[in-house]
Amino acid sequence: MSKENEIIMKKLSGDFGERLEKLCKDRGISINELSRRIGVSSKTVHTWVGKNGSTPRRPDDLKKLCDFFGVSLEFLVFGEDRSENIEALFSKSEVHTGLYEITIKRVAKKDKGDNQ
């Protein structure tokens, strides 16, 4: 991964962790209670929370968080509040998982007349 991409991922991860922490505080729920309610270990959820929190590697964990808090994936990951649900976003995006990261990128929708 390039240095520039590392910086971007670190920034996105930090923002993610802060958003997750704020969602918990706004709803009056502890990190341990969140982990119990979404079925993910407390140790794992603690790695997601706070300024240095990391974005979950598994799309299923992101979906659990979105469903639990009633927020879109775009809001949770990028801080953009759009009305699309997670299934709609995944249908228009490519999801690449690696050993230590998840990358979600938008892809352009092809017209039916394109022959590429």
N, C-alpha and C positions, 0 to 999 in steps of 0.2 A: 504494500500500500504506500502511495506517495506521501510525502510529508504534508502536502496540502490537504489530501484526503483524510489523513490522521487528525489534522486540526479541525476540519469540518465535522468528522465523526465525534470528536471529543466535545465540540460545541453542542451538537445535536443531543448527545447523550446527557450532558449536563443540564440542558434545558428540559429534557425529558424527565430527569430525576427531580428537578425542582417543580415541574408541573404535577408529577405524581404525588410528591409530598404535599403540595397545596391542595390537591383533590382530597387527600386523606384528611387534612386539617379542616377543610371546608365542610366535610361530611362527618367530622367528629369520630373518625375511625383510626385505630392504631395500625401500625404496620403489621403487627402480629395478627390482629383481627382480619386485616385484608388478606394476608397469606392463608389464613384458615378458610375464609369465605370463597377464595378463588381456587383453592386446592394446590397451592404452590408453597414450597418450604419457606419458612420465615427467613432463613439465611439467604435464599435466592432473592426474595423480595427486598431485603435490606440492601442488596447490591444495586438495586434499581433506583433507590430513593436518595434524594439530596443533590447537592451541587455537583458531586462527582459520580452520581448515579449512572449506570449503564442501561442502554436500551435492551430489553429482553431479546434473546437470540431466537426464540421459538415464536412463530406467528400465532400459535394457539394461545400463548401467554398474553400476547398483545390483544387478541380477541377477548380473552377473559377480562382483561382490564377495561377495555372499551365497553363491554357489556355490563360489567359491574358498575362503572361510573356513569354509564349512559352518555358517553362522549364518542366523537368520531375518531377514527385512527389518525386522520390528519391533525386533529387537535392534540391528541396525546403525543404524537411523535414530533410534529412540526410546529405546534402552537397555532395552527390555522383552523378556525372554526368554520367548517363547511358542512353541509347537510348530508353528504354521502355516507352511507354505512360502510362497514369494513368489507363486506362482500363485493359491493360496487367498486370500491377502490382496488381490491385485489384483481377484479376482472379487467381493470384497465391498466394494471401495473405489472411489472415483473418483480418477483420477490426472489432474492438470492440470499441463501443462508450460508454462513461459513462457520468455522469453528468458534470464532469470537465475535461475530458481528452479523447484523441483518441489514440489508440494503433494500430500500424500496424506492423505485424510480418510476416516474410517469413515462408512458410510451404513447406515441401518437396513434390515434385510431385510424386505420387504413380505410380508404373508400373502397367500395366493392368493385369499382372500375380499375383499381390499381393492379398491375400484373407484376409485382416485384416478388 
